[in-house]
Amino acid sequence: MDVYYFDNAASSWPKPPDVAEAVGRAVADNGANPGRGGHRMAVDAGRSMFRTRAKLAKLFGVRNPNDIAFALNTTAALNTAILGYVREGDHVVCTAVEHNSVRRPLEWLKATKSVRVTYVETDEDGTLDPMRVKESVEAGTRLIVVNHSSNLLGSIVPLQEIGEIAKTRGAALLVDAAQSAGVLPIDVSAMGIDMLAFPGHKALYGPQGTGGLYISPHVEVEPIVFGGTGSQSEAVLQPTVRPDRYESGTQNAPGIAGLGAGLDFVLHETPANIHTKEWALTQRMMEGLLQLDGVRILGPAPGRARTGIVSFTAKGIDSAELAFVLDQHFRIAVRAGFHCTPLAHRTAGTEQSGAVRASVGAFTTDEQVDYFLESMQQVVRSYRKE
């Protein structure tokens, strides 16, 4: 497909070739239901899922792979963590750049369970001072939620310091790793992370419909979905054994097999090396955009830490229209609008205009970035002549 793809923050593309091959093999050679039978095909399907679970454990520094439950995506994982852990009347601290996958369940708890939520402000570029988190924690704070990297601003929060604050104050730490899993090194033990929600279809290079939630063995989360687990079927209540407790119903075995192949790629390349490449690409893109008349880049300034996300506005050009022109006339795929994070747009001062987001991945090249910049130059010039 002749497309210049800059929408990796939504879903990575292209994938390593082994991903599609793994999905195809799972469908063609073993369509059995994992964990639902004792016959050879069912057992093999279950083993395939466990191999992927073990790779995730290796990537995130998890001691017991069974503390990782598969989910359809980060949103499902975050809902399980928030709705299954926060109790009526609790206090929660989160940041002012959270995704709606965090904000909406928290606001629902506010409206229905008398839960109090403190949104900690960041700087305009998304930089979070951990002292602001510390000052927001109360004696009754049960949960701290942080977006490891903003899906709009690309900013990165200081997880190590926040983990120490959570541990000292007796609150659990939930991390939204939608934009960091596979790009930034994550060690749940070293960073004091109690719950980690992650996608399979972004920087882990798996198929859509995959993701998961790590839950510390010291944390008890009530399931929010009940049903068949393939274990303890005679019991009336949901089993307590992990990961079955959080994996009711048939799992996406072909997708999880593909995720395993994506993880092979990430583990081989290493998140640190992938991040180094993506950072260089974003710097190249930012330097070029800043040469264009009326373009404003959101998030950390050039030279500062960020993930592979560059969001921007162009004076006098509607963001949605700009994205449409790039797609229709230059075959460039970007995302425009509010990116499911109105809090971050409020922080950046773009709550009325929205923004265009260009996001790179492990397969993005310098030549593709240069083509994007040349195309942007043509678009901006054409609008300035009107």
N, C-alpha and C positions, 0 to 999 in steps of 0.2 A: 504494500500500500504506500503510495507516494504522499506521505504526510510528514510534516515536521512537528513532532509530538512534544509539547511542553505542558502536559497536564498530569505529570507523574504524582503530584500531591493528591490527586483523586484516585488514580489507579496507574500503576507502573505499566509501561509498554515501550518497547517490546519486552517479552519475557525471555529468559534463557530457553533455548530449544528443548532442553530436557523436561521442562515443565509440561508442555503440551503432550510430549511423549508419555510422561508418567500418568497424566490424566487418561490418555487414550488406552494405555495398557490396563489401567484399573477398570475401565468400562468394558473393554473387549475381553480381558482374560479373567476378571474376577468381579462380577457384579453382585456378590453376596453381601449380606448385611453384617457389618462388624459387631461382635459382641452379642449376636442374637441366635447363635447356633453353634453346635459342636462339630459340624462337618468341616472338612478341610478348607473349603473356600471361605467360610465365615471366619475361621481361625486365621487364615492368611490375611484377610482384610483387616482383622483386628491387629495383627502384627505390623502391618503397614502403617496403621494409625499410630501405634506406639513408637515406631521408628521416627516418625515426624515429631511426636511429642518429645522424644529424647533429644532430637536436634534443637528444638526450641529451648529445652532445659540447658543444653550446652551453651547456646547463644546468650541466654539471660542469666546464667549463673545460678540456676535452680537446682537444688540438691535432689529432689524427688520429682521426676517427670509427671507423676500422677497429681501433682498440685497445679497442673496446667489443664484447664478445661477448654475444649474447642468451642467456638462460637461462630455465628455467621459473619461477624464483622466487629469492629471496635465499638460501635454503638450498642450492639447487643451485650457485649462484655461489660461496658460501662453501666448499662442499666442493671445488669445482674449485681455488680459491685455496689452501686449506690442504693438501689431499692432493697437489696438483700442484706445490707449492713446497717444503714441508718435507721434509727428507731424514732418513734414519736417523741417530739420535744427536744431532739438532739440539736447540737450546733455544728455546722460545717463551714470550713474555710476553703475558698477556692480563689482563683485569680480572675481578673477582669478581662482576660483574653481567651476564656474557655469557649469551646465548641458547643453547639446546641445539644449535643449528645450528653453533655454534663449539665448545662444550664437548665434544660427542660425537665429532666427528672428531679433536679433540685427544686425548681420552682413548683413542680407538682407536689413535692413533699411539703413545701412551705404552705401551699394552699390547703392540703388535706391532712397533714400530720403535725402541724404546728412546729415544723423544723425551722430553725433560724439559720440563715446563710449570710456569711460575710464575704463580699467580693473584694479581694485585695487589688488595689490599683497598681499598674505598672507604669513605667515611663511611656512616652508616646511611641517609642520604637519597640515596645514589648519587653524591655529589660525589667526584670523583677528583682527588687532588693529583698533578700530573705528576711531582713529585720522587720519588714512590713508584715510578713507572714507570722513571724514570732509575736509581734505586737497584737495580732488579730486573734491568736489562740487564747481561749478561755479555759477555766477549770473543767467545764463540761463539754469541750470540743471533742467530738468523737472521730471526725474524719477531716483530713486535708486532701484536697484534690488539686493536682497541677497538670497542666498541659505541658509536656516535656518540650515541645516546640510548637509554636503557633502556626496553624495552617494558613494564616493570612500574612503574618509578619516574618515568619522564619526565625524568630528569636528563640533562644534556648535558655531554660531556667536552670538555676544552680541546684540540681537534684541532691547532691551530697549534703549541702547545708540544710536544705529543707527536710531531708531524711533525719538528720540529727535533731532538728527542732521537733519533729513529730515524735521521735523516740523519747526525748527528754520530757515532753509535755503529755505523753501517754495517749496520743492520737494516732490513728492508723493513717498511712499514706497511700493514696490511690494515684497512680500515674497514667495519664492518657498518652500512650506512645504511638499514636496514629501516624505522626510524621517523623518519629525517631527510631522506631524498631527497624534494625537492619542498616541504619545510617550512623547512629551514635552508639558507642559502647554502653551497654546496660548490664549491671550486675546487681540483682535485687538484694542480695545479702549485703554487699559492700555499701550500697546506697540507701539501705534502710527502707526499701520498698515493700509494702505489705500486699498490695494488689497492683497488677500491671495489665492494662488492657491494650491489645495490639491487633492490627490488621494483618491478614495474610497477603492481600492483593496490592499492597503498596511497595515499600522497600524490602519486603521479604520475597517479592517476585513470584508469589503464588497466584492462583486464580481468584476471581471474585467469589464471594460467599464463603470465605475462610477467614479465620482470626481466632482470638482466644483470650482467656483471662487467667493470669497466675494469681493464686491465693495462698498466702503464707500459711504454713501448718499451724501457726499461732493465732490465726484469724478465722472466725466462723462466720460464713455468709449464708443466709437463708436462700434456698433456690427460689426463683420467681416463675419457673416453668416446671410443671409436674407431669409425670407420665412414665412410660416404659423406659427402663434402663438396661434391660437384659440381665440384671442382677437383683437378687432379693425380691423376685416377683411375687412371692407369697406375702410380703409385708404390705400393710395398709398404707403406711407412710413412705415418703421418699427415702431411699437408702442414704446412709451417712458416709459410705465409702466414696473416696475420690478416685477418678473424676466423675464417676457415674452420677453422683448427686447433682451435677450441673449439666449433664448431657442427656436429657430425656429425648426420646425419639431417635429416628434414624439420622446418623451423621452423614456429612458430605464426604464420603470416603474417597471418591475420585478427586475432588478438590483438595483434600488433605494430602493425598498422594502427590499431587502437583505442588502443593506447598512444601512438601519434603524435598522435592527437586529444587525449588527456589531457595530453600535454606542451604542446600549443598553449595549453591553458587555464592550465597552471602558468607557462609563460613569459610569458603575457600578464598574469597576476595578480602574478607574482614570488613566490618563496619567502619573501622578507622580509615582504611584505604579508600573505601567508597566515599566517605565523607570528604576526604581530602580532594578527591577528583571533583565532587559536586561543588565544593566551596570555590575551587578555582573557576569552574564554569559560571557560577553566580557572580563572581567578581568581574569576569569578562563581560557578562551581560549588564551588570550595573554600571560599569564604566562607560559602556556604549550608550545606554539609555540616558545617562546624565548629560550626554553631549547634545541631546535632542531638546528643542525648544518646548518649554512648558511641561516637561515630564517630571513627576515627583515619585520617588521610590519610597515605599513604606518599609518599616522595620529597621534593623541595625544598619549603620552607615558602612560604606565600603571599608574593608580591612578588619571588620569586627565579625565575631562568630555568628553564624546562622546556618540553617539547613538549606537545602536546594530550592528555596522558594524566593521568587522576586515578584512582589506585587507592586503595582504602580498605577498612577492616574496620568492622563494627558489633558492639559488645560484646554477647554473648549470642545473636547471630544467625549461623547457618552461612552462609558466603559463597555456596555453591551454592544454598541455599534462598532467600537474598535475591535472587539473580539470577533464579531461577525465579518468585518472586512478582512481581518487576518486569515480567517478560515476560508472565505469564499474566493478571495483573490490571490492568496499566497499559500494556501494549504497548511496553515499553521494552526495547531490546536492549543488554545489556552482556555482559561475559565474566567468569566466575568460575573460580577454581581456581589453578593454579600457572603458567599462561601460558608453559609450556615454558622456564622460567628458574628452576630451583631455587636457583641461586647467588644471584640477586637476592633471592629470598624469604629465604634465609639471612641475607643482608646486612640486610634490613629486619626480621628477627625474626618472619617470618610463615611459616616453613617447615612449621609444623604446621597452620595454619589456612587458608592461602591468602588470597586477597583478591578483591574485586570491582573490575573495571577499567571505567571509563567513559572513552571517548575521543572527542574531537570532531574535526570536519573542516571543510573550507572552506565546506560548505553548512549547518553547524549554526547555529542561531539562538539569540538570547537567550531567546526564548519557549520553545524546546525545553528549554533548560537550566532555566528556571524551572519547567516542568512536571515535569522530572526531580526537582528539589528538593522540590516539593510532594508528589510521589509518595513520595519517600524519607521525608519527614516523617510521612506517614500510616503507612507500614510500621513505622518505628521506634516510633511511638506505640502501634501495635497490639501490638507485641511487649512493650513495657514494661508494658502493662496485664495481660498474661497472668501 
